[in-house]
Amino acid sequence: MLPGFEPPHISRIKAITLDLDDTLWPVWPTISRAEAVLQAWLNEHAPTTAALSAQPEIKKAVRDEVNNRHTARGHDLSFLRLESIRSLLLMAGDSAQLAEHAFEVFFAERQRVDLYEDALTTLAFCSQRYPVVALSNGNADVHRVGIGKYFRASVSAQSLGVAKPDVRIFVAASTAARGATHW
């Protein structure tokens, strides 16, 4: 414990905010699986793009270029992923119109998470006692993941336009805990 820090008494807790990735499930196995599903889709629908995407140095360069081009959207991981897919498609000479479908393939798999063993029990316990708000810089969707019933609301960097540690996302979570349903 930090010197001079005294945690609040449990009776003062009015709501709970939870991050999702690496709090309720391990994120990197989920992302790796989603990338593999996307790669398989590209192999079938855009083989030239798939060949580029299979080269880690090219994929990283494209992601870096997209991130640098869209610094104002750095909080929106879905947008950045979609634009990276679109850039790879264009670089390969494939149709950019495939980007949205390719992204949805990735995103659907990204929502298929393997919860930590005690996550559901903990969510059930907490949500019976307090308003629980998901507060994430990521792009997981508690409803698509299948755990939405445990949350009063979900506040994400993508929907709010700012990421943690910006104070506005915490204010939004506090407001949501008091009654709003989604940001």
C-alpha positions in Angstrom: 0.0 0.0 0.0 1.2 3.5 -0.7 2.2 5.6 2.2 -0.6 7.9 3.3 -3.2 6.1 1.1 -6.1 4.6 2.8 -8.6 2.7 0.6 -12.2 3.8 0.9 -14.5 1.8 3.2 -16.6 -0.7 1.2 -19.8 1.2 2.2 -18.6 4.2 0.1 -18.5 2.2 -3.1 -21.4 3.3 -5.3 -20.4 1.7 -8.7 -17.7 -0.4 -10.3 -16.0 0.2 -13.6 -14.2 -2.6 -15.3 -11.8 -2.7 -18.2 -12.5 -5.7 -20.4 -9.3 -6.9 -22.2 -6.9 -8.6 -19.8 -9.4 -8.1 -16.9 -12.2 -10.5 -17.9 -10.3 -12.4 -20.6 -6.8 -12.6 -22.0 -6.7 -10.3 -25.0 -3.8 -11.4 -27.1 -5.0 -15.0 -27.7 -8.3 -13.4 -28.8 -6.6 -10.9 -31.2 -4.3 -13.6 -32.6 -7.3 -15.9 -33.3 -9.2 -13.0 -34.9 -6.2 -12.1 -37.1 -5.9 -15.8 -38.2 -9.6 -15.8 -39.2 -9.1 -12.6 -41.1 -6.0 -14.0 -42.8 -8.0 -17.1 -43.8 -10.8 -14.9 -45.2 -8.2 -12.9 -47.2 -6.7 -16.1 -48.5 -10.1 -17.0 -50.0 -11.4 -13.5 -51.1 -8.2 -11.5 -51.7 -5.2 -13.7 -52.1 -2.8 -10.9 -53.2 -3.7 -9.0 -50.1 -3.4 -12.1 -48.0 0.2 -12.6 -49.3 1.0 -9.0 -48.2 -0.8 -9.4 -44.9 1.2 -12.6 -44.2 4.4 -10.6 -44.1 4.8 -9.1 -40.6 7.0 -6.2 -41.7 4.6 -5.1 -44.4 1.6 -5.4 -42.0 3.4 -3.4 -39.4 4.5 -0.7 -41.8 0.9 -0.3 -43.0 -0.5 -0.1 -39.5 2.2 2.4 -38.6 1.4 4.5 -41.7 -2.4 4.4 -40.9 -1.8 5.3 -37.2 0.4 8.2 -38.3 -2.1 9.4 -40.9 -5.0 9.3 -38.4 -3.5 10.4 -35.1 -6.8 12.1 -34.2 -8.5 8.7 -34.4 -5.9 6.9 -32.2 -8.6 6.1 -29.7 -10.7 4.2 -32.3 -9.1 0.7 -32.7 -11.9 -0.4 -35.1 -11.4 2.5 -37.4 -7.6 2.0 -37.4 -8.0 -1.8 -38.1 -10.5 -1.1 -40.9 -8.2 1.5 -42.5 -5.2 -0.9 -42.2 -7.2 -3.6 -44.0 -8.3 -1.1 -46.7 -4.7 0.1 -47.2 -3.5 -3.5 -47.6 -6.2 -4.2 -50.1 -5.3 -1.1 -52.1 -1.6 -1.8 -51.9 -2.3 -5.3 -53.3 -4.5 -3.9 -56.1 -7.6 -5.5 -54.7 -11.0 -3.8 -54.2 -11.1 -1.5 -51.2 -14.8 -2.4 -51.0 -13.8 -5.7 -49.4 -12.5 -3.8 -46.4 -15.8 -3.6 -44.5 -16.6 -7.3 -44.9 -13.0 -8.3 -44.0 -13.2 -6.1 -40.9 -16.5 -7.6 -39.8 -14.9 -11.1 -40.1 -12.1 -10.0 -37.8 -14.5 -8.1 -35.5 -16.9 -11.0 -35.1 -14.0 -13.3 -34.1 -12.6 -10.6 -31.8 -15.8 -10.8 -29.8 -15.4 -14.5 -29.2 -13.4 -14.4 -26.0 -12.4 -17.0 -23.5 -13.3 -15.6 -20.1 -11.2 -16.1 -17.1 -12.5 -18.9 -14.9 -14.0 -16.7 -12.2 -15.2 -13.8 -14.5 -18.9 -14.7 -14.7 -19.2 -15.5 -11.0 -17.5 -12.2 -10.2 -19.7 -10.2 -12.7 -22.8 -11.8 -11.3 -21.8 -11.0 -7.7 -20.8 -7.4 -8.5 -23.8 -6.6 -10.7 -26.2 -7.7 -8.0 -24.8 -5.2 -5.6 -23.6 -2.3 -7.7 -24.0 -0.7 -11.1 -21.2 -2.1 -13.2 -19.9 -0.1 -16.2 -17.5 -1.4 -18.8 -14.8 1.2 -19.4 -12.5 0.3 -22.3 -9.9 1.7 -24.7 -10.5 -1.5 -26.8 -13.3 -2.4 -29.1 -14.9 -5.4 -27.4 -18.7 -5.2 -27.2 -20.1 -6.6 -24.0 -23.3 -7.6 -25.8 -21.6 -9.4 -28.6 -19.3 -11.1 -26.1 -22.4 -12.3 -24.3 -22.0 -10.6 -20.9 -24.0 -7.4 -21.5 -26.6 -8.4 -18.8 -24.0 -7.8 -16.1 -23.4 -4.1 -17.1 -25.4 -1.0 -16.5 -23.5 0.6 -19.4 -20.5 0.4 -21.6 -18.2 3.4 -22.2 -15.5 3.0 -24.8 -12.8 5.2 -26.2 -14.3 4.6 -29.6 -17.8 5.8 -28.8 -16.7 8.7 -26.6 -13.8 10.0 -28.7 -11.2 9.9 -25.9 -9.2 7.2 -24.3 -8.0 6.5 -20.8 -6.4 8.2 -18.9 -8.4 11.2 -20.2 -10.6 12.3 -17.3 -13.7 12.7 -19.6 -14.0 8.9 -20.1 -14.1 8.5 -16.3 -16.7 11.2 -16.0 -18.8 9.5 -18.7 -18.5 6.2 -16.8 -19.7 7.9 -13.6 -22.6 9.4 -15.4 -23.4 6.1 -17.0 -23.3 4.3 -13.6 -26.0 6.7 -12.4 -28.4 5.8 -15.2 -27.3 6.2 -18.8 -27.2 3.0 -20.8 -24.6 3.3 -23.5 -21.9 5.7 -24.8 
